[in-house]
């Protein structure tokens, strides 16, 4: 992957474009999103795609791509936020022009289907943030979760991103914007480290990745040259599973494909987001998370001697840690820390923390 740089940080009075590269957000999300952006001192400019419904967006992939271009080309726009994810962004890949985004670098925020845009932006030399999209990240819950607010704020205004810590609670309950009720939150057990000794102290590389199902679509269709070619030896892969809550066999096939391509053996480390789980009892949800950890760890061990850190707060659960994809990352097994330092110097912030436990632990 080419060296990626942080686009300019956002500050008070800057303008953020809201675009819909995939699906339309639910009713009310735009209005609340504008208010939440305002609480960070940011102005919002809603682009045409974000005002369209999902049927129109599905029928007009070229217009979705053009709206992304317009947002990056606009002189009065300083950052770009995706309205939400979806499953049709792969249609945009061949229509996007890397010169458009590299000529005027801007911070982009999105997750899930926006994995495809992240791959494009990282390949074009831009750091982008996996998280911080309008729905659900910015608008979920009557009040933004303090952990989400802290790390989204850092993604808006900090360079480098610095050290991260594990959230103390989490939820994967769907947020109904119309009902606007509080969700049930569960105690979080921190990060789970698997084979930390493989790091031999720490590993450093650039972090690349996104949603497993979207990365899998790129592998399967060969529709872009981004994944896994965007990964260089020593890079760190970040992966999370979607609200589709894939069975272990699906997750296994994805990682076996990476193993057979030689990708796993080239990684410096693997970061795995805490998965959204099927609706059920607390015990059933814990079992799903454990089964996924064991599946990933087993395949990685088959192909590589690579440290894995599970249960990070990025992806389809809340609260939200917007990962700076394309940025340098240090995975420090000795300190059980993950840091996103400056490209030229170590970050001085205090390290994050997580328990020293096996992949099969609850």
C-alpha positions in Angstrom: 0.0 0.0 0.0 1.2 3.5 -0.7 2.0 5.6 2.4 -1.3 7.1 3.6 -1.4 10.5 5.3 -4.0 12.0 7.7 -6.1 14.6 5.9 -6.3 17.9 7.7 -8.1 17.7 11.1 -11.5 19.3 11.4 -12.0 22.3 13.7 -14.8 24.6 14.9 -16.7 26.1 12.0 -15.6 23.5 9.4 -18.1 22.0 7.1 -18.8 18.3 6.8 -20.6 16.8 3.8 -23.2 14.1 4.4 -23.4 11.7 1.5 -25.1 8.3 0.9 -22.7 6.1 -1.1 -24.9 3.0 -0.4 -28.2 3.2 1.4 -30.4 6.0 2.7 -30.6 6.5 6.5 -33.9 6.2 8.4 -36.2 9.1 8.7 -35.0 11.6 11.3 -31.3 10.6 11.0 -30.3 13.6 8.9 -31.8 16.1 11.3 -30.3 14.6 14.4 -27.0 14.0 12.6 -26.8 17.7 11.8 -27.5 18.5 15.5 -24.8 16.0 16.7 -22.3 17.4 14.2 -23.1 20.9 15.5 -22.3 19.7 19.1 -18.7 19.1 17.8 -18.7 22.7 16.4 -19.1 21.4 12.8 -21.5 22.6 10.2 -23.2 20.1 7.9 -24.0 20.2 4.2 -26.4 17.6 3.0 -25.6 16.4 -0.5 -28.2 15.1 -3.0 -27.6 11.4 -2.4 -28.4 11.7 1.3 -31.8 13.1 0.4 -32.7 10.2 -1.8 -34.4 7.0 -0.9 -32.7 3.6 -1.1 -34.6 2.5 -4.2 -33.4 5.6 -6.1 -29.8 5.1 -4.8 -29.8 1.5 -6.0 -30.9 2.5 -9.5 -28.3 5.3 -9.7 -24.8 4.1 -8.7 -23.2 6.6 -11.0 -24.9 9.4 -9.2 -23.7 8.0 -5.9 -20.2 8.0 -7.2 -20.6 11.5 -8.5 -21.8 12.8 -5.2 -18.7 11.4 -3.5 -16.6 13.2 -6.1 -18.6 16.4 -5.6 -18.1 16.3 -1.8 -14.3 15.9 -2.2 -14.1 18.6 -4.9 -16.1 21.2 -3.0 -14.0 24.0 -1.7 -16.4 24.7 1.1 -16.3 21.1 2.4 -13.7 20.0 4.9 -14.8 16.4 5.7 -17.1 13.7 4.5 -19.5 11.6 6.5 -21.5 8.6 5.1 -25.2 8.6 5.9 -25.0 4.8 6.7 -23.8 1.5 5.3 -25.7 -0.9 3.1 -24.7 -3.5 0.5 -24.4 -1.8 -2.9 -21.2 0.3 -2.6 -19.2 -2.2 -4.5 -20.9 -0.8 -7.6 -19.0 2.5 -7.1 -15.5 1.1 -7.1 -14.7 1.3 -10.8 -16.3 4.8 -11.1 -14.2 6.5 -8.5 -11.2 8.7 -9.5 -8.2 8.7 -7.1 -7.0 12.0 -8.4 -10.2 13.7 -7.2 -9.6 12.7 -3.6 -5.9 13.1 -3.6 -6.1 16.6 -5.0 -8.1 17.8 -2.0 -7.6 15.3 0.9 -10.5 15.2 3.3 -11.3 13.0 6.3 -13.9 10.4 5.6 -16.1 8.6 8.2 -18.1 5.4 7.6 -18.3 1.7 8.2 -19.9 -1.5 7.0 -20.5 -1.2 3.2 -18.2 1.9 3.3 -15.3 -0.6 3.5 -15.1 -0.3 -0.3 -14.6 3.5 0.0 -12.0 3.0 2.7 -10.0 0.6 0.4 -10.2 3.2 -2.4 -9.1 6.1 -0.2 -6.3 4.1 1.5 -4.9 3.1 -1.9 -5.1 6.7 -2.9 -2.9 7.7 0.0 -5.5 8.9 2.5 -6.1 7.8 6.1 -9.9 7.3 6.6 -11.9 6.5 9.7 -13.9 3.3 10.0 -16.7 4.6 12.1 -18.3 7.9 12.9 -21.0 7.6 10.1 -24.3 9.3 10.6 -26.5 6.2 11.3 -26.2 4.7 13.8 -22.9 6.0 15.1 -23.6 9.7 15.5 -27.4 9.6 16.1 -28.0 6.4 18.2 -29.3 6.8 21.7 -31.0 9.9 23.2 -27.5 11.1 24.2 -24.2 10.1 22.5 -22.3 7.5 24.5 -19.3 9.1 26.3 -16.9 6.6 24.7 -18.3 7.3 21.2 -18.1 11.0 21.8 -14.5 10.9 22.9 -13.2 8.8 20.1 -15.4 10.4 17.3 -14.1 13.8 18.6 -10.6 12.5 18.3 -11.2 11.2 14.8 -12.5 14.7 13.8 -9.8 16.7 15.3 -6.6 14.8 16.2 -3.4 13.8 14.3 -2.2 11.3 15.1 -5.1 9.3 16.6 -3.0 8.2 19.6 -3.5 5.4 22.1 -6.9 3.6 22.5 -8.6 1.9 25.4 -11.3 -0.7 25.7 -14.9 0.4 26.4 -16.3 -0.7 29.8 -19.7 -1.6 28.4 -21.2 -2.5 25.0 -24.4 -3.2 23.2 -25.5 -4.7 19.9 -29.2 -4.0 20.1 -30.6 -2.3 17.1 -31.3 1.4 17.6 -34.8 2.4 16.7 -34.6 6.1 15.9 -38.4 6.5 15.9 -38.8 5.0 19.4 -35.6 6.7 20.6 -35.5 4.4 23.7 -32.4 3.5 25.7 -30.8 0.2 24.7 -29.7 -2.5 27.0 -25.9 -2.3 27.7 -23.7 -5.2 28.9 -20.4 -5.2 30.9 -17.4 -5.4 28.6 -14.4 -7.6 29.5 -11.8 -5.7 27.5 -9.7 -7.0 24.7 -8.8 -10.7 24.3 -5.2 -11.4 23.3 -4.3 -14.6 21.4 -0.7 -15.6 21.0 0.7 -12.2 22.1 4.1 -13.8 22.3 4.2 -13.9 18.5 4.6 -10.1 18.5 8.0 -10.4 20.2 7.2 -7.3 22.2 5.4 -5.2 19.6 4.6 -5.0 15.9 4.2 -1.9 13.8 2.6 -1.5 10.4 -0.3 0.2 8.7 -3.8 -0.9 9.6 -6.1 -1.8 6.7 -9.5 -3.6 6.6 -13.1 -3.2 7.3 -16.2 -5.4 7.3 -15.6 -9.1 6.6 -18.5 -9.6 4.2 -17.4 -6.6 2.1 -13.8 -7.7 2.0 -15.1 -11.2 1.1 -17.0 -9.7 -1.8 -13.9 -8.2 -3.2 -12.1 -11.5 -2.8 -14.9 -13.4 -4.5 -15.7 -11.1 -7.3 -12.3 -9.7 -8.0 -14.1 -6.4 -8.6 -11.3 -4.2 -7.4 -7.5 -4.4 -7.1 -7.7 -3.1 -3.5 -8.1 -6.1 -1.2 -6.0 -7.9 -0.3 -3.5 -6.2 -2.6 -3.7 -3.1 -0.5 -1.9 -5.0 2.3 1.9 -4.9 2.4 4.0 -7.4 4.4 3.9 -6.4 8.1 0.6 -4.5 7.9 -2.1 -5.0 10.4 -5.5 -6.3 9.2 -8.6 -5.1 11.1 -11.8 -7.1 10.5 -15.3 -7.1 12.0 -18.4 -9.0 11.1 -21.7 -7.4 10.2 -25.2 -7.5 11.5 -25.7 -10.5 9.3 -24.1 -12.4 12.2 -22.3 -15.0 10.0 -22.0 -18.6 11.2 -18.5 -19.8 12.1 -18.2 -21.7 8.8 -18.6 -18.4 6.9 -15.9 -16.7 9.0 -13.7 -19.7 8.6 -13.9 -19.7 4.8 -12.9 -16.0 4.7 -9.8 -16.6 6.8 -8.9 -19.8 5.0 -9.0 -17.9 1.7 -6.6 -15.3 3.2 -4.4 -18.1 4.4 -4.3 -19.8 1.0 -3.4 -16.4 -0.6 -0.5 -16.1 1.8 -2.0 -13.0 3.4 -2.2 -14.3 7.0 1.5 -15.2 7.0 2.5 -11.7 5.9 0.5 -9.8 8.6 2.1 -8.1 11.5 -1.1 -8.6 13.6 -4.8 -9.1 13.3 -7.4 -6.9 15.0 -10.9 -8.2 15.3 -13.9 -6.1 16.3 -16.4 -7.2 18.9 -19.1 -8.9 16.8 -22.8 -8.2 16.7 -24.6 -11.3 17.9 -27.9 -13.0 17.1 -30.8 -12.0 19.3 -30.9 -14.3 22.3 -29.9 -14.8 25.9 -26.8 -13.3 27.4 -25.3 -16.8 27.4 -26.1 -17.4 23.7 -24.5 -14.1 22.8 -21.4 -15.0 24.8 -21.2 -18.3 23.1 -21.4 -16.7 19.6 -18.5 -14.4 20.5 -16.5 -17.3 21.9 -17.1 -19.5 18.8 -16.1 -16.7 16.5 -12.9 -16.1 18.4 -12.0 -19.8 18.4 -12.7 -20.1 14.7 -10.5 -17.1 13.8 -7.7 -18.2 16.1 -7.7 -21.7 14.8 -7.4 -20.7 11.2 -4.7 -18.1 11.9 -2.7 -20.6 13.8 -2.9 -23.0 10.9 -1.3 -20.6 8.5 0.7 -18.1 10.5 2.4 -17.2 13.7 0.5 -13.9 14.2 -0.8 -12.2 17.3 -4.6 -11.5 17.3 -6.5 -9.0 19.4 -10.2 -9.6 19.7 -13.2 -7.6 20.9 -12.1 -4.1 19.9 -14.9 -1.5 19.8 -15.2 -1.0 16.1 -17.8 -2.2 13.7 -21.5 -3.0 14.3 -21.6 -2.7 18.0 -21.7 0.3 20.3 -19.9 2.3 21.6 -17.8 3.2 18.6 -14.1 3.5 18.0 -13.5 5.0 14.6 -10.3 3.2 13.4 -7.9 5.3 11.3 -7.5 3.0 8.4 -4.3 3.5 6.5 -2.5 5.0 9.5 0.5 3.6 11.3 -0.4 1.4 14.3 1.6 -0.3 17.1 0.3 -3.5 18.7 2.3 -3.8 21.9 1.9 -7.3 23.4 4.1 -6.5 26.4 1.9 -3.6 27.5 -1.3 -5.0 26.0 -1.6 -1.7 24.2 -2.7 -0.4 20.8 -1.5 3.0 19.6 -1.8 5.0 16.5 1.4 7.1 16.6 2.7 9.8 14.3 4.2 8.4 11.2 7.6 9.8 12.2 7.5 9.6 16.0 6.0 7.5 18.8 2.8 8.7 20.4 3.3 9.9 24.0 -0.3 9.1 25.2 -1.0 6.5 27.8 -1.5 3.0 26.4 -4.8 1.2 26.1 -5.5 -1.9 28.1 -7.1 -5.3 27.9 -7.0 -8.6 29.7 -4.3 -11.2 29.0 -6.6 -14.1 28.1 -7.0 -16.9 25.5 -9.2 -16.7 22.4 -11.6 -19.2 23.9 -12.4 -17.2 27.0 -15.7 -15.5 27.6 
